[in-house]
Every structure is written in structure tokens, then in C-alpha cells.
């Protein structure tokens, strides 16, 4: 029996991706540009090598695996990360009237828990006259899209077609920690058109479980999504060393079908199904990017990334920087 271990594939070296390398626990050995121009060069080389990058996702801390909010909210206690919370989570589900699911560690049991949780969210919204009125004609997926906009944990994974937006999200928090940018290839997903959207979650989940992850751009977008050039990746729960998205990356388990390790020969890997890639966002890169944003180089700030009333309010919390105010006489 093979001892299961994560393996960092030499894809970046074999494709001459610049940027130096840094080894991260959850993502393996990845490019580590130190400046914004170097990041752009790394991203361009990755996109050219893949040929069809569809979106980028930024995260402020490399210790965080890539998983949607619903996975973090529901299955993390069952994943052994915070076992002392598991009883509290099950009690919460009982109080919500959600059917009990096996508290196992398999992707299937986690997927079942998340599906029950999301169905309950939609039921609560549709049973409330004040909440459901503007959503009468919306599909269940569109309901969840709107809920995510207001901060609800759903199964939708935010991405952006603009790497600078992903960098902004990765760089504006955890300034002393290394963050990560994830690139997704079009080959990894199936575009979900408005005509393909199932009216109910039962049908939607059946779609997701039977094929590749979906790439979803809602037909009715919000100012925030438009400003962030946003879309979503929707995936069934998978067991990856870097997260729960059902896409093969440059960091895989050594029991992956593409990994070939024979006694007396060098290991090899079939890169055919590798369709996601990583770039480290070091503290040095964060500092370089934030210096540029403060001087207006990219036109990115909290107000432009979150151009709505909640975003405006959040940008003027007591802990926020004070904008320039002319001196009083």
C-alpha cells in the first residue's frame, strides 16, 4: 500500500515559468514573484503555457486551502481540523431541521452535508415573504448567488478574469504572510449558460456531480461583480492536497492516476489533466502592489472593488485609513 503524500509537480520548471520558487505546505513549490511587473510576467507565461486561463482567485494566506464558504462553514469541523466543534455544528443543523448526514471524512459525506445545508438556506428564503418577493422568478442557484453577494457561505467559489483584482484581494490582508493566487483553465470547467441552469437545487447538484466543475456568470450581475469582473466556479467536493475543488493542479497526491513512479526510473507525470496553477503572493509583493495602488497606478481601492453601500460603509470603519483632508486654518 502506497503511503499517501502530496507531490509538487515540476510543471513550472518544465515550462520555464520565471519568478523563483517558494515551497508552500498546501500548494507545493510555486513561482514567487517579488514585484508587480514580475507577477504579470509569471501570469502571462502560465496563461500562454496553458492556453486557456479563464480566471484567477486571490487568497491572503497560503495556510488557507481553496474551498468555498459552505465547505468551510459546514464540513471543516468534520474534517478533523476543529473536532471540538462537530457537536455544535450537528446541533445547529438539527435546529435548522436539516437531515442528519454521516459525519465522515469522505468527499461524498461532505458533499451531502453541504447540499442539505444549501437546500435549507433556499427553503428559509422562499418561506419568508419579505425575502422571497424579489426572487419569485429566480432559480435556486440565482438565489444562492444573491445570498453570496451579501456574505452568505455558499458553494460558489469567487474568481475574477482580472489578475489584479485577485492580487488586490490577496494583498490587502495578512500583510506579513504569504498569500496565493490560483489560476483556473477553461479546460477544467464547463460553462454554465443561463439556459442550462436547473430551476431547483436537486437538479443542479445532479448536474455538478455528473460532470466537470461549472463556470458560472450570473445573467443579472451586481455592481460588485461587474467591478471585480467576477464569476464563479462550482464544484463537487473533492479531496485535493490544496483544497476541495475537483480540478487537477500542479500539487497532487502520489496515488493520482497520472503519477508514474517505477523502481529504478525517474518519476513521471501525465500533465494532460493539469488545469490549475499557483503563484505565491509574498509580503514583498504585497508591499510593492499596495504602494502602487496608493499612488493611483491601478485605480483599485476598497471603494472600486466593492462599489456598493455595504462596501462603502466597510471602507470607512473605525480601523480604516483616513483619506486626505486639507488642513484647517
TORKOL-4160 file (C-alpha; in steps of 0.2 Angstrom, whole numbers, padded with zeros to 4 digits, m for minus):
329
<pt num="1" X="0000" Y="0000" Z="0000"/>
<pt num="2" X="0007" Y="0017" Z="m0005"/>
<pt num="3" X="0009" Y="0030" Z="0009"/>
<pt num="4" X="m0001" Y="0044" Z="0003"/>
<pt num="5" X="0009" Y="0060" Z="0001"/>
<pt num="6" X="0007" Y="0076" Z="m0009"/>
<pt num="7" X="0018" Y="0079" Z="m0023"/>
<pt num="8" X="0024" Y="0095" Z="m0031"/>
<pt num="9" X="0025" Y="0093" Z="m0050"/>
<pt num="10" X="0039" Y="0101" Z="m0059"/>
<pt num="11" X="0027" Y="0109" Z="m0072"/>
<pt num="12" X="0033" Y="0127" Z="m0069"/>
<pt num="13" X="0051" Y="0122" Z="m0072"/>
<pt num="14" X="0047" Y="0112" Z="m0087"/>
<pt num="15" X="0038" Y="0127" Z="m0094"/>
<pt num="16" X="0051" Y="0139" Z="m0090"/>
<pt num="17" X="0040" Y="0150" Z="m0079"/>
<pt num="18" X="0050" Y="0164" Z="m0071"/>
<pt num="19" X="0049" Y="0171" Z="m0053"/>
<pt num="20" X="0060" Y="0160" Z="m0042"/>
<pt num="21" X="0052" Y="0147" Z="m0031"/>
<pt num="22" X="0045" Y="0145" Z="m0014"/>
<pt num="23" X="0038" Y="0129" Z="m0006"/>
<pt num="24" X="0021" Y="0131" Z="0002"/>
<pt num="25" X="0013" Y="0117" Z="0013"/>
<pt num="26" X="m0003" Y="0117" Z="0004"/>
<pt num="27" X="0002" Y="0121" Z="m0014"/>
<pt num="28" X="0020" Y="0114" Z="m0016"/>
<pt num="29" X="0034" Y="0123" Z="m0025"/>
<pt num="30" X="0027" Y="0138" Z="m0034"/>
<pt num="31" X="0033" Y="0154" Z="m0043"/>
<pt num="32" X="0036" Y="0168" Z="m0031"/>
<pt num="33" X="0037" Y="0185" Z="m0040"/>
<pt num="34" X="0044" Y="0199" Z="m0029"/>
<pt num="35" X="0036" Y="0214" Z="m0039"/>
<pt num="36" X="0020" Y="0218" Z="m0049"/>
<pt num="37" X="0029" Y="0218" Z="m0066"/>
<pt num="38" X="0037" Y="0201" Z="m0062"/>
<pt num="39" X="0019" Y="0194" Z="m0057"/>
<pt num="40" X="0012" Y="0200" Z="m0073"/>
<pt num="41" X="0026" Y="0191" Z="m0082"/>
<pt num="42" X="0023" Y="0175" Z="m0072"/>
<pt num="43" X="0005" Y="0175" Z="m0075"/>
<pt num="44" X="0007" Y="0178" Z="m0094"/>
<pt num="45" X="0019" Y="0164" Z="m0095"/>
<pt num="46" X="0007" Y="0152" Z="m0086"/>
<pt num="47" X="m0008" Y="0158" Z="m0097"/>
<pt num="48" X="0002" Y="0155" Z="m0113"/>
<pt num="49" X="0008" Y="0138" Z="m0107"/>
<pt num="50" X="m0010" Y="0133" Z="m0103"/>
<pt num="51" X="m0018" Y="0142" Z="m0117"/>
<pt num="52" X="m0035" Y="0145" Z="m0109"/>
<pt num="53" X="m0034" Y="0153" Z="m0092"/>
<pt num="54" X="m0052" Y="0158" Z="m0088"/>
<pt num="55" X="m0050" Y="0166" Z="m0071"/>
<pt num="56" X="m0039" Y="0170" Z="m0055"/>
<pt num="57" X="m0043" Y="0169" Z="m0037"/>
<pt num="58" X="m0033" Y="0178" Z="m0023"/>
<pt num="59" X="m0031" Y="0172" Z="m0005"/>
<pt num="60" X="m0022" Y="0182" Z="0008"/>
<pt num="61" X="m0014" Y="0167" Z="0017"/>
<pt num="62" X="m0006" Y="0152" Z="0010"/>
<pt num="63" X="m0012" Y="0142" Z="0025"/>
<pt num="64" X="m0030" Y="0143" Z="0019"/>
<pt num="65" X="m0034" Y="0129" Z="0007"/>
<pt num="66" X="m0045" Y="0133" Z="m0008"/>
<pt num="67" X="m0063" Y="0129" Z="m0004"/>
<pt num="68" X="m0080" Y="0138" Z="m0005"/>
<pt num="69" X="m0088" Y="0146" Z="0011"/>
<pt num="70" X="m0101" Y="0132" Z="0013"/>
<pt num="71" X="m0087" Y="0119" Z="0014"/>
<pt num="72" X="m0078" Y="0130" Z="0027"/>
<pt num="73" X="m0093" Y="0133" Z="0037"/>
<pt num="74" X="m0100" Y="0115" Z="0037"/>
<pt num="75" X="m0088" Y="0102" Z="0034"/>
<pt num="76" X="m0072" Y="0108" Z="0042"/>
<pt num="77" X="m0077" Y="0103" Z="0060"/>
<pt num="78" X="m0080" Y="0085" Z="0052"/>
<pt num="79" X="m0063" Y="0086" Z="0043"/>
<pt num="80" X="m0053" Y="0084" Z="0060"/>
<pt num="81" X="m0047" Y="0102" Z="0059"/>
<pt num="82" X="m0059" Y="0108" Z="0074"/>
<pt num="83" X="m0066" Y="0092" Z="0080"/>
<pt num="84" X="m0072" Y="0100" Z="0096"/>
<pt num="85" X="m0085" Y="0110" Z="0086"/>
<pt num="86" X="m0093" Y="0095" Z="0077"/>
<pt num="87" X="m0106" Y="0093" Z="0090"/>
<pt num="88" X="m0111" Y="0111" Z="0089"/>
<pt num="89" X="m0112" Y="0110" Z="0070"/>
<pt num="90" X="m0123" Y="0095" Z="0071"/>
<pt num="91" X="m0134" Y="0104" Z="0084"/>
<pt num="92" X="m0135" Y="0119" Z="0073"/>
<pt num="93" X="m0141" Y="0108" Z="0058"/>
<pt num="94" X="m0154" Y="0099" Z="0070"/>
<pt num="95" X="m0161" Y="0116" Z="0075"/>
<pt num="96" X="m0162" Y="0121" Z="0056"/>
<pt num="97" X="m0172" Y="0105" Z="0053"/>
<pt num="98" X="m0158" Y="0098" Z="0041"/>
<pt num="99" X="m0157" Y="0079" Z="0040"/>
<pt num="100" X="m0143" Y="0071" Z="0049"/>
<pt num="101" X="m0129" Y="0066" Z="0037"/>
<pt num="102" X="m0114" Y="0054" Z="0041"/>
<pt num="103" X="m0100" Y="0064" Z="0050"/>
<pt num="104" X="m0087" Y="0055" Z="0040"/>
<pt num="105" X="m0072" Y="0062" Z="0031"/>
<pt num="106" X="m0076" Y="0056" Z="0014"/>
<pt num="107" X="m0079" Y="0069" Z="0000"/>
<pt num="108" X="m0096" Y="0061" Z="m0003"/>
<pt num="109" X="m0102" Y="0063" Z="0015"/>
<pt num="110" X="m0095" Y="0081" Z="0015"/>
<pt num="111" X="m0105" Y="0084" Z="m0001"/>
<pt num="112" X="m0121" Y="0078" Z="0006"/>
<pt num="113" X="m0119" Y="0089" Z="0021"/>
<pt num="114" X="m0116" Y="0104" Z="0010"/>
<pt num="115" X="m0131" Y="0100" Z="m0001"/>
<pt num="116" X="m0143" Y="0099" Z="0014"/>
<pt num="117" X="m0136" Y="0115" Z="0021"/>
<pt num="118" X="m0139" Y="0124" Z="0005"/>
<pt num="119" X="m0156" Y="0117" Z="0002"/>
<pt num="120" X="m0161" Y="0123" Z="0020"/>
<pt num="121" X="m0155" Y="0141" Z="0015"/>
<pt num="122" X="m0165" Y="0142" Z="0000"/>
<pt num="123" X="m0181" Y="0135" Z="0009"/>
<pt num="124" X="m0179" Y="0148" Z="0023"/>
<pt num="125" X="m0178" Y="0162" Z="0009"/>
<pt num="126" X="m0193" Y="0156" Z="m0001"/>
<pt num="127" X="m0203" Y="0153" Z="0015"/>
<pt num="128" X="m0201" Y="0172" Z="0020"/>
<pt num="129" X="m0212" Y="0184" Z="0011"/>
<pt num="130" X="m0200" Y="0198" Z="0014"/>
<pt num="131" X="m0185" Y="0189" Z="0007"/>
<pt num="132" X="m0193" Y="0180" Z="m0007"/>
<pt num="133" X="m0203" Y="0194" Z="m0015"/>
<pt num="134" X="m0189" Y="0200" Z="m0027"/>
<pt num="135" X="m0184" Y="0182" Z="m0030"/>
<pt num="136" X="m0200" Y="0174" Z="m0036"/>
<pt num="137" X="m0194" Y="0170" Z="m0054"/>
<pt num="138" X="m0176" Y="0166" Z="m0049"/>
<pt num="139" X="m0169" Y="0149" Z="m0049"/>
<pt num="140" X="m0162" Y="0142" Z="m0033"/>
<pt num="141" X="m0144" Y="0145" Z="m0040"/>
<pt num="142" X="m0148" Y="0163" Z="m0043"/>
<pt num="143" X="m0155" Y="0164" Z="m0025"/>
<pt num="144" X="m0138" Y="0157" Z="m0018"/>
<pt num="145" X="m0129" Y="0169" Z="m0030"/>
<pt num="146" X="m0138" Y="0184" Z="m0022"/>
<pt num="147" X="m0135" Y="0177" Z="m0004"/>
<pt num="148" X="m0117" Y="0175" Z="m0008"/>
<pt num="149" X="m0116" Y="0194" Z="m0013"/>
<pt num="150" X="m0122" Y="0198" Z="0004"/>
<pt num="151" X="m0110" Y="0187" Z="0013"/>
<pt num="152" X="m0118" Y="0170" Z="0015"/>
<pt num="153" X="m0107" Y="0155" Z="0014"/>
<pt num="154" X="m0112" Y="0145" Z="m0002"/>
<pt num="155" X="m0104" Y="0133" Z="m0013"/>
<pt num="156" X="m0099" Y="0146" Z="m0026"/>
<pt num="157" X="m0081" Y="0150" Z="m0027"/>
<pt num="158" X="m0077" Y="0168" Z="m0032"/>
<pt num="159" X="m0064" Y="0171" Z="m0046"/>
<pt num="160" X="m0060" Y="0186" Z="m0057"/>
<pt num="161" X="m0055" Y="0187" Z="m0075"/>
<pt num="162" X="m0043" Y="0201" Z="m0070"/>
<pt num="163" X="m0027" Y="0195" Z="m0060"/>
<pt num="164" X="m0025" Y="0212" Z="m0052"/>
<pt num="165" X="m0042" Y="0210" Z="m0043"/>
<pt num="166" X="m0036" Y="0193" Z="m0037"/>
<pt num="167" X="m0020" Y="0201" Z="m0032"/>
<pt num="168" X="m0029" Y="0215" Z="m0023"/>
<pt num="169" X="m0039" Y="0203" Z="m0013"/>
<pt num="170" X="m0023" Y="0193" Z="m0008"/>
<pt num="171" X="m0013" Y="0208" Z="m0004"/>
<pt num="172" X="m0025" Y="0219" Z="0007"/>
<pt num="173" X="m0025" Y="0207" Z="0022"/>
<pt num="174" X="m0011" Y="0197" Z="0031"/>
<pt num="175" X="0002" Y="0209" Z="0026"/>
<pt num="176" X="0016" Y="0199" Z="0034"/>
<pt num="177" X="0010" Y="0182" Z="0027"/>
<pt num="178" X="0012" Y="0174" Z="0010"/>
<pt num="179" X="m0004" Y="0173" Z="0000"/>
<pt num="180" X="m0008" Y="0163" Z="m0015"/>
<pt num="181" X="m0016" Y="0166" Z="m0032"/>
<pt num="182" X="m0024" Y="0152" Z="m0041"/>
<pt num="183" X="m0027" Y="0151" Z="m0060"/>
<pt num="184" X="m0041" Y="0140" Z="m0067"/>
<pt num="185" X="m0040" Y="0134" Z="m0085"/>
<pt num="186" X="m0056" Y="0134" Z="m0096"/>
<pt num="187" X="m0051" Y="0115" Z="m0099"/>
<pt num="188" X="m0055" Y="0112" Z="m0081"/>
<pt num="189" X="m0073" Y="0118" Z="m0082"/>
<pt num="190" X="m0090" Y="0118" Z="m0092"/>
<pt num="191" X="m0098" Y="0135" Z="m0094"/>
<pt num="192" X="m0115" Y="0135" Z="m0087"/>
<pt num="193" X="m0126" Y="0146" Z="m0098"/>
<pt num="194" X="m0142" Y="0153" Z="m0092"/>
<pt num="195" X="m0152" Y="0141" Z="m0102"/>
<pt num="196" X="m0143" Y="0127" Z="m0093"/>
<pt num="197" X="m0147" Y="0132" Z="m0076"/>
<pt num="198" X="m0159" Y="0120" Z="m0067"/>
<pt num="199" X="m0173" Y="0128" Z="m0058"/>
<pt num="200" X="m0171" Y="0118" Z="m0042"/>
<pt num="201" X="m0155" Y="0113" Z="m0032"/>
<pt num="202" X="m0159" Y="0094" Z="m0033"/>
<pt num="203" X="m0156" Y="0095" Z="m0052"/>
<pt num="204" X="m0142" Y="0107" Z="m0050"/>
<pt num="205" X="m0132" Y="0096" Z="m0038"/>
<pt num="206" X="m0136" Y="0081" Z="m0050"/>
<pt num="207" X="m0128" Y="0091" Z="m0064"/>
<pt num="208" X="m0112" Y="0096" Z="m0054"/>
<pt num="209" X="m0110" Y="0078" Z="m0048"/>
<pt num="210" X="m0111" Y="0070" Z="m0065"/>
<pt num="211" X="m0098" Y="0081" Z="m0074"/>
<pt num="212" X="m0084" Y="0094" Z="m0073"/>
<pt num="213" X="m0085" Y="0109" Z="m0062"/>
<pt num="214" X="m0095" Y="0123" Z="m0069"/>
<pt num="215" X="m0090" Y="0141" Z="m0073"/>
<pt num="216" X="m0105" Y="0152" Z="m0069"/>
<pt num="217" X="m0108" Y="0170" Z="m0074"/>
<pt num="218" X="m0125" Y="0176" Z="m0067"/>
<pt num="219" X="m0136" Y="0184" Z="m0081"/>
<pt num="220" X="m0140" Y="0198" Z="m0068"/>
<pt num="221" X="m0124" Y="0204" Z="m0061"/>
<pt num="222" X="m0122" Y="0216" Z="m0046"/>
<pt num="223" X="m0111" Y="0232" Z="m0046"/>
<pt num="224" X="m0098" Y="0222" Z="m0036"/>
<pt num="225" X="m0097" Y="0208" Z="m0048"/>
<pt num="226" X="m0096" Y="0220" Z="m0063"/>
<pt num="227" X="m0082" Y="0230" Z="m0054"/>
<pt num="228" X="m0072" Y="0214" Z="m0049"/>
<pt num="229" X="m0075" Y="0206" Z="m0067"/>
<pt num="230" X="m0081" Y="0191" Z="m0057"/>
<pt num="231" X="m0088" Y="0174" Z="m0060"/>
<pt num="232" X="m0090" Y="0158" Z="m0050"/>
<pt num="233" X="m0083" Y="0140" Z="m0051"/>
<pt num="234" X="m0095" Y="0127" Z="m0044"/>
<pt num="235" X="m0088" Y="0110" Z="m0040"/>
<pt num="236" X="m0092" Y="0094" Z="m0031"/>
<pt num="237" X="m0082" Y="0091" Z="m0015"/>
<pt num="238" X="m0065" Y="0083" Z="m0020"/>
<pt num="239" X="m0050" Y="0078" Z="m0009"/>
<pt num="240" X="m0036" Y="0088" Z="m0016"/>
<pt num="241" X="m0020" Y="0092" Z="m0006"/>
<pt num="242" X="m0024" Y="0110" Z="m0009"/>
<pt num="243" X="m0042" Y="0111" Z="m0007"/>
<pt num="244" X="m0059" Y="0104" Z="m0012"/>
<pt num="245" X="m0061" Y="0109" Z="m0030"/>
<pt num="246" X="m0062" Y="0095" Z="m0042"/>
<pt num="247" X="m0048" Y="0101" Z="m0053"/>
<pt num="248" X="m0030" Y="0093" Z="m0055"/>
<pt num="249" X="m0017" Y="0106" Z="m0051"/>
<pt num="250" X="0002" Y="0106" Z="m0050"/>
<pt num="251" X="0001" Y="0099" Z="m0032"/>
<pt num="252" X="m0007" Y="0081" Z="m0032"/>
<pt num="253" X="m0007" Y="0065" Z="m0021"/>
<pt num="254" X="0005" Y="0052" Z="m0026"/>
<pt num="255" X="m0009" Y="0040" Z="m0029"/>
<pt num="256" X="m0016" Y="0051" Z="m0043"/>
<pt num="257" X="m0018" Y="0041" Z="m0059"/>
<pt num="258" X="m0006" Y="0052" Z="m0069"/>
<pt num="259" X="0008" Y="0049" Z="m0057"/>
<pt num="260" X="0020" Y="0036" Z="m0063"/>
<pt num="261" X="0034" Y="0030" Z="m0051"/>
<pt num="262" X="0043" Y="0014" Z="m0056"/>
<pt num="263" X="0058" Y="0007" Z="m0046"/>
<pt num="264" X="0074" Y="0011" Z="m0055"/>
<pt num="265" X="0067" Y="0025" Z="m0065"/>
<pt num="266" X="0063" Y="0043" Z="m0063"/>
<pt num="267" X="0045" Y="0048" Z="m0058"/>
<pt num="268" X="0035" Y="0055" Z="m0072"/>
<pt num="269" X="0018" Y="0063" Z="m0073"/>
<pt num="270" X="0005" Y="0064" Z="m0087"/>
<pt num="271" X="0001" Y="0083" Z="m0087"/>
<pt num="272" X="m0015" Y="0081" Z="m0098"/>
<pt num="273" X="m0027" Y="0085" Z="m0085"/>
<pt num="274" X="m0017" Y="0098" Z="m0075"/>
<pt num="275" X="m0028" Y="0113" Z="m0077"/>
<pt num="276" X="m0025" Y="0124" Z="m0061"/>
<pt num="277" X="m0009" Y="0133" Z="m0056"/>
<pt num="278" X="m0002" Y="0143" Z="m0041"/>
<pt num="279" X="0008" Y="0159" Z="m0039"/>
<pt num="280" X="0014" Y="0165" Z="m0022"/>
<pt num="281" X="0010" Y="0182" Z="m0016"/>
<pt num="282" X="0024" Y="0186" Z="m0004"/>
<pt num="283" X="0025" Y="0200" Z="0009"/>
<pt num="284" X="0037" Y="0209" Z="m0003"/>
<pt num="285" X="0025" Y="0208" Z="m0017"/>
<pt num="286" X="0010" Y="0214" Z="m0006"/>
<pt num="287" X="0020" Y="0229" Z="m0001"/>
<pt num="288" X="0025" Y="0233" Z="m0019"/>
<pt num="289" X="0007" Y="0231" Z="m0025"/>
<pt num="290" X="m0001" Y="0242" Z="m0011"/>
<pt num="291" X="0012" Y="0255" Z="m0014"/>
<pt num="292" X="0006" Y="0256" Z="m0032"/>
<pt num="293" X="m0012" Y="0256" Z="m0028"/>
<pt num="294" X="m0010" Y="0270" Z="m0015"/>
<pt num="295" X="m0002" Y="0281" Z="m0029"/>
<pt num="296" X="m0017" Y="0278" Z="m0040"/>
<pt num="297" X="m0007" Y="0267" Z="m0053"/>
<pt num="298" X="m0021" Y="0253" Z="m0054"/>
<pt num="299" X="m0036" Y="0263" Z="m0049"/>
<pt num="300" X="m0040" Y="0249" Z="m0037"/>
<pt num="301" X="m0046" Y="0253" Z="m0019"/>
<pt num="302" X="m0060" Y="0247" Z="m0007"/>
<pt num="303" X="m0072" Y="0258" Z="m0015"/>
<pt num="304" X="m0069" Y="0252" Z="m0033"/>
<pt num="305" X="m0068" Y="0234" Z="m0029"/>
<pt num="306" X="m0084" Y="0235" Z="m0018"/>
<pt num="307" X="m0094" Y="0249" Z="m0026"/>
<pt num="308" X="m0110" Y="0247" Z="m0016"/>
<pt num="309" X="m0117" Y="0254" Z="0000"/>
<pt num="310" X="m0110" Y="0239" Z="0011"/>
<pt num="311" X="m0093" Y="0241" Z="0003"/>
<pt num="312" X="m0093" Y="0260" Z="0006"/>
<pt num="313" X="m0098" Y="0258" Z="0024"/>
<pt num="314" X="m0085" Y="0244" Z="0027"/>
<pt num="315" X="m0071" Y="0256" Z="0019"/>
<pt num="316" X="m0075" Y="0269" Z="0032"/>
<pt num="317" X="m0074" Y="0258" Z="0048"/>
<pt num="318" X="m0065" Y="0265" Z="0063"/>
<pt num="319" X="m0050" Y="0255" Z="0059"/>
<pt num="320" X="m0049" Y="0261" Z="0041"/>
<pt num="321" X="m0036" Y="0273" Z="0034"/>
<pt num="322" X="m0042" Y="0292" Z="0035"/>
<pt num="323" X="m0042" Y="0299" Z="0017"/>
<pt num="324" X="m0033" Y="0315" Z="0014"/>
<pt num="325" X="m0041" Y="0330" Z="0022"/>
<pt num="326" X="m0034" Y="0348" Z="0019"/>
<pt num="327" X="m0028" Y="0357" Z="0034"/>
<pt num="328" X="m0039" Y="0369" Z="0043"/>
<pt num="329" X="m0035" Y="0387" Z="0046"/>
